[in-house]
């Protein structure tokens, strides 16, 4: 029995597809096949996503280093961020709510 991965259709088959005679064939290990599948899937992603995935570890390391070096900046940002989120959710005194269903059409 032969296990075949069709890169064109992106699916695993137990027998070669009918048009496999004219296509290139390669015999690889399962470990190499998994990396090849990942590479093929990445090729279909948008350019920004491919760049992000390629540089992800470096970006995460940069963010961790910045957060470790500037804890007061991060704390201040989080405090302002969450305070503004809480304030936007509550209705302040004097603020009017407009509910479309409750207002009949005057025309």
N, C-alpha and C positions, 0 to 999 in steps of 0.2 A: 504494500500500500504506500502511496506517495502523498505527502501533504504539500499543497501548492498554494502560494500566496500570489494573487493576481494584483500587481501594482496599479494596473489601469482601472480595475473595478473596485480596488481596496477591499477585497474579501478573501477569506480562506476557502479553498476548495480541496476535495479529496482526490480529484482527477484533473489533469490539465484541461483548460478551456478548449473549445473546438478550434478557435483561431490561434492556438498557441504555436502551431508549426512555423509561422512566419515571424514570430516574436522572439526576442532574446531570452535565453534561459540562463540562470545561474544557480549553482548549488551552494547553499550557505548554511551555517549553523543557526540554531534557533536564537541564540543570543545576538548574533549579527543581524538576523531577520528583524528582531524587535527594534534595534536601532535604525535599520533601514526604513521600517514602517513609520517610526517617529520622524525621520528626516523627510519622508514623502508627505506626511501630514502637515509638517511645518511649511513646506513649499506652497501649500494652498492658502496659507494665512496671509493677511495683509502685511505690507512692508513694515509698518510700525510695530505690529505684534511680533514679527520675526526678530526685529531689532531688540525689542523688550525681552523676549525669551533668551536671546543670546547673551545679553548683558545683565540679566536678572540678578545673579549672585553678586556682581560688582556693585549694583545699585543698592541691594539690601545691605551689604557691608558698609557702604557710604552712609546710608540712613542710620544704621546702628551707631556708627562712630559719631555722627552729628548729635544724635539723641543723648549719647553718653557724655559728650563734651558740653552740651548746652541744656541741662535739665531745667533751668529756670525759664528759658525761652519756650520750651515745650509745655511746661506747667502753665505759663501765662497764656499761651495760645489755646490750650485745652480749656482753661477757665473761661476765656472770652467766647470760645466756640460754643460750649455747652450752655453758657448764660444766654447767648443770643438765640439758641435753639429753644430754650425754655420760654423766653420772652415772646417769641414769635408764635408759640402754641397757645398762650393765654390771651384772653380778651382784656385789654386795659380799660379802665373806667373812661367813659366818654367815647369809646370806639363803637361804631355802628356796624352791625352785621347785616349784610344784604342777602336775603334768601330768595332765590328766583321763583320758587314754587309758591311762596306766600304773597308775592306781589302780582296782582292781576294786571293784565294788559289794558292800558287806557285807550287804545285806538280802536 
